[in-house]
Amino acid sequence: MFHLIVKAYQDFSCAQKRVALFCTVLLVGMLCAFGVMAVNLYLANDYYPNVTFLFDPRYRLSDFYDVASFTKLGLDVYNQSGPNYFPFFMLLLLPLKYLNWKLAFWCIASLFVAFYGFMAYRFMPAIPFKAVWAAIFTLCSYPLWFTLNRGNVEMLLFMVCGLFIWAYQEGKLKTAGALLALAINMKLYPAVFLVLFAADKKYKELLYTCGLTLLMFGIGYWMTGAGENLQNNLGHFALYHQQRPFGLQFSHSLMNLIRVPAFITLQGGHPLTWESFTVFSKEYALGYLLFMFVLFGVICLYVLFISQSFWKNVLLLTLAEIAFPFVSSDYTLIHLVFPVLLWFSAQETPIYAGKLCILLGLLFIPMNWWAHTYYMSHYAMVLNAGSLLRPLIILWILAVLMQDCSFKCLKKNLASFVR
């Protein structure tokens, strides 16, 4: 049986091998997670959902209901400590006020899963049993299950970003610009994709997208009367995540590389001593911010003047989008779906192809490997293995993708670009 599997794999094209390798990592990762969870269920003498590799079961779907509850305020949504989303997006969500929230959630969740599976099948290269591979790609995706478990409205942003990348790839740049403007007015992070227009010298489309973004923001700001309350809400959101230990909880931010060791070493990470960790986070927040701006600048220069691959550009910008913020919860990993699908069908066959598939696959598997019964310890309440492993993997991927980046190459290509 094993010989037949190896033989079939050897007969695959390069694109098919990428699909098979990536999906195998997903399948093995999910099976291992269920196996570890089964052991934890036995050892804890408890039952699902009290033991899970997902978020605290007491807060299942709470992200959706938290946002939905703000729609009760109507256009006054920012007149108190409210949502962490931009005004135009909250305008789009206001109809939730008049709907059955449970039904609305299941409609959005069903659309999200259907879109996820459709994109997987649509962009996956031709391969024997393509539907099976697409099903593994979808159903064994930890980010998908985590997003559903939280009920996070990132599902809507995911669909808008997916349509943007699809439209951009098809050359429908005006449509892509409108979709990107909408995405930026949902969350700021998709603004990194503006670099794609600049890289392709589509300056008119870039100005069109920026103008439309500002127009949408202005409409939302004016209609909700956001004023200072919007700034206070977003400022509170940033401050909360920069300082408190809960910012580590199911987060793959690169800042975890300094915050995880600090949390463990500063007086044992006990809640009564979290003040020292909060002080540490405040002291290093500005330095981290400056370093990430420099790193993002390097990525932008690479995309603008060196890289010629659309899939690589999208992957690099997506990694920056999901890993550079102070805190980035695991539901943001769903945005890696699109660059991974583009990578499957890429024409290049770099020597690091197999390594890249495995590393990307590891980002999609559960990493909360210890018992998780209503957070049996202070460490389990804040940390899981992915808090440290995923940032390390992301740095490894960045190094692999940009190994041809050098000042000499950049200078040469910049001169060609100017001419």
N, C-alpha and C positions, 0 to 999 in steps of 0.2 A: 504494500500500500504506500509506504513511504517512498519507495523507488518510483512509483507511478506519479506521485505528487512532484518529486524532483524533476522527472522527465517532462511533465507538463509545464513546469516553471521554466525549464531550459528552452522550451519551444515558444515561449511568449516573446513578443516584441519588447523593446525597451519600455514603452509606455505601459504595457500590460504587466511587466515585472514590477514597475513602481506601484501600480494598483494592488497587486497581489501582496507585495512586501508590506505596504502601509496597512492594508486591511488585516493582514495576519497579526501585525503588532496590536491593532485595535482589538481583535477577537481574543488573542491570548491575554491581553491586559484586562479585558472585561471578565473573562473566565477566572483569572487569578483574583480579581477583586471580589467576585462572588464567593470564591473558595475561602478567602481570608474572612469575609463577612460571615460565612457559615461557621467557621471555627470560633469567631467572636460571639456569635449567637449562642453557641454551645457553652463557651466558657463563661459568658455573662449570665447564662440561664435566663435570657430575655428573648424577645421576638422582634421581628421587623414591625414597625419602622424604628424602634428604639435603637437598633444597631444598624448602621448604614454607612456607606462611604460618601454620602451626600451631606447636606447641611443639617443642622439641628432640626429634627422632625417637628419640634414645637413651633417652628416658624415656617412651615411649608406654605408656599404660595403667598407669603406675607408681602413680598415686594409689590405684587400686583395690587393687592388690597390696600396697601399703604398709599400707592399712587391714586387708586380709584377713590379713596376716601377724600383726597384733596379736591376732587371734582365737585364735591358737595358745595364748595365755596364759590363755584362759578368763576366769574371774571375776577373775583377778589382772592384768587388762589395764592397770591404772594403777600397778602396782608397779615401773614403770621409766619412762624417757622414752618416752611412748607416744602415743596418738592425740589429736587436737585436737577430738574430739567429746564430747558429754555422755554420762554413763554409761548412761542409758536407751536411747539409740540404739545404743551398743555392745552392749548386751544383745540387741537385735533382730538385730544382725549376727553374733552368736556362732555361729549354725548354719553360717556359712561355713567354720568349722573342720573340719566333717565332709564338705564338698562338694568337688567338682572345681571349682577356682577359675576355670578357663578357661570351663567350661560355665556357671557361675554368672554370670560377667561378661556373657557373650553373652545370657543370659536377661534380665538386668537391662537391658542396652543395648537389646535388642529391645523390651522393654516400654516403655522410655523413649521410643524413636522412635515406637512405635505410639501412645502417649499423646499425644505432641507433635502428631502428625499428626491424631489424633482431635479434640483440642481445637481445632486450627486449622480443621478442617472443621465441627465442631459449632457454634462460636461465630462463624464467618465469615458475614456477611449474604448473602442470596441474590444471586447474581451469575452471569451466563453463564459456563459452563465453571468452575464453582465448584471442582471437584476439581483442575483445573489450577492455579488460584490457591492452593489449599491445599497442593498439592505444592511450588510455588515457595516459599511461606511456610515450609515445613518443610525442604526439601532445600537451599535457598540461605541457610540460617541459619548464620552463622559461630559463634554461641554453641553451637548443637547439635553441630557438628563439633568444636569445641574441647573440649567436655565429653566427647564420645566418645573423642577423641584422648588425653585425660588419664585416661580411665576413672574420672572423679570420682564419688563416691557422692552428689554434689549432685543426681544424677539422681533419687534417691529423695526428696530434699527437694523438688525441683521438682514431682513428682507429688503429694505431700501438700499443698503450697501451692496447686496448681491445684485440687485437690478442695475445699480450704477456701474459696477464692474462689467456686467454683461453688455450694457449699452455702450460703454467705452470700448470694449473689445470689438464690438460690431461696427464701430465708427460713428455711432449716433451720439455725437458729442454734445449737442444741445440738450437732448434728453438726459444724457449722463450728467451734465452740469446742473440741471434742475433737480435730479435725484440727489446729487451730492449736496446741493444747497439745503435740501430738506433734511438730509442726514446730519449736517452740521448744526441745524436748528433743533435737532433732537439731543445731540451731545456734541461737544466741541471736538472730540478726538478725531472723527473722520476728516477733519480739515487737512490732515497730513496728505490726503490724496490729491490735493491741489497741485502737488509737486508733479504729478503725472502730466498735467496739461503743460507745465513749463518744460518738462523733459522732452515732450513732443513738439515744442514750439507752437502750441495752440494758444497764443496769447489772447486772441479775441474771446475764445471760449472760457479762458481763465478769468478775464474781466467780467464776462457774462455771469459766470458762476458766483464770483465774489459779489457782484451787484445784486443778484437774486438772493444771495444769503443775507445781505444787509437789509434788503426789502422785507424778507420774511421775518427777520428779527425785529425790525421796526414795527411791523404790523402786530406781532405778538406783544411787544413791549408796550405799545400804545393801548391795545385793547384790554390788556390785563392791568394796566396802571402799575407795572412792576416796580418802578422807581428804586429806592434804596433797599427795599425788602428783597429784591432779586439778588442784589450784591451781598446782602447779609446772609441769605440762604446758601448761596454758592460758596461764600467765604466760610460759613460754619461747616459746610460739607468738607471743604478742603482741610480746614483746621482739625476737624474730628478725625479724619483719616490719617493725617500726617503724624499725629501725636499719640493716639490711643493704641494699645496693644491689639484691639480688635481689628485694626487695619491689616494685621497679618492673616486674619482668618480667611482661608480659601482665597488667597491672593498670590499672584505670580509676578508682582512688581519686582523690578531689579533692585529696588531699595531693600527688599527682604534680605539681600546678601549681607547687609550690615545690620538690619534690624533683628533678624532671627538670632544671630549670635548674641546681640545685646540683650534681647529678651531672656535668653537662657542664662546668661552669666550675671545679669544685674539682680543680685539677691534672689536668685532662684525663680524669677518670673511669677512670684506669688502676688495675688491681687492687692494685698496690703502694701506691697512695695512697688506697685506699678508707676508711682510718681517718678521714680528715678528713670524708668524707661521713657516716660512722657517727656521728661527734660532732655534725655538723649536724642529723641526724635526731633524735638524743636531745634536743637543745636545743629543737627546735621541736615535738616531739611533744605536749607538754602544751598549748601554745598552740593547736595545731590541734584537739586534743580539745575544748577549751573552745569554740572557734569553731563546731565541728560541733554541739555541744549547743545552742548558741544558734540556729543555723540550723534544726536539727530542731525546736526549740521553736516557731519561727516557722511551720514547716510544720504542726505539730500544731494551733496556734491557727487557722491558715487552714482546715484540715480540719474542726475542731470548730465554728467560728463563722462561716465565710464560704462555703465551697464547698458546693454542693448536688448535686454530680455524683459518683456512685459511681465511675465510671471514672477521673475526675481524682484522687479521693482515693487510689485504689489505685495509680495511676501515681506520685503524689507520694511515697507511703510506700515504694513499691518502689525509686524512685530513691534515697531516703534509705538504704534497706537495702543497696543494692549499691554506692553511691558514697561513703558517709561513713566507713566503716572506714579504718584506716591503709593497709591493703592489701586489694584486692578483685580477685581473679583473674577473667579474662574468662569463665570458666564461669558466674559468677553472673549474667551478662547474660541467661541463659535465663529468669530470673524476669520479665523485661519482656514475655514472650509474653502473659501474661494481661491486663495493662492495655492492651496494644496491641489485643488482640481485643475487649475491652470498648469501646475507643475507636472501633473500626470501626462499631459499631452504636449509638453514642451519639446521642441525639435532638438535642443542640445542634449548631449549625452555626457555630462561631466563625470570625472572620475569619482566624485563624491556622491553620485546619485543614490547608491544604496544607503550610505551613511545618512544622507538627508532624509530619506524616507523613514528610516528608523527613528531619527531624532524627532521628526514631525509627529510620527505615530505616538511617541512617548508623551507628547504634550496632550494627546487626546485620551489618555487612559486614566482611570482613577488612581490617586496616590494617597488616599487616607487609609493606611493599611492597618492601623491599630484599632482596638476596641473603641466603640463610639457610642456608648450607652448614655445618652443625655450628658455627654461630656464628663467622664468620670474623674478627670483631673484638670487642674488649671492649664496644663500644657495642651491637653486635648481640646480644651475650650478655645484655644487661640491658634494652635499650630497643627499642621499635618505635613506629611513628607513633601507634598507638592509646594509648600511655602518656600522651600529652599531648592528642591531639585529642578522645578520648572524654570526659575530664573537662570540657573546654571546651564540648562539645556538651551534656553533662548540665546544666551551669550555664545554658546558653542555654535549654534546655527548661524548667528551673525558673523562669526569668524570664518565659518565654512563658505558662506555666500560671498564674503568680501575679501577673500584671500588674494585676489588679483588687484586689490586697491593699494596704490602707492602714490606718493607725491609726484614722482616722475611721470607716471601714467596719467595722473590727474592734470598735470601741467601740459602735457602733450595734447590731451583730448580737449582741454580748455582752449588752447590756441586754435585747434581745428574748429571748435564750436563757434568761436568769435569770428573766424573767417567765413 
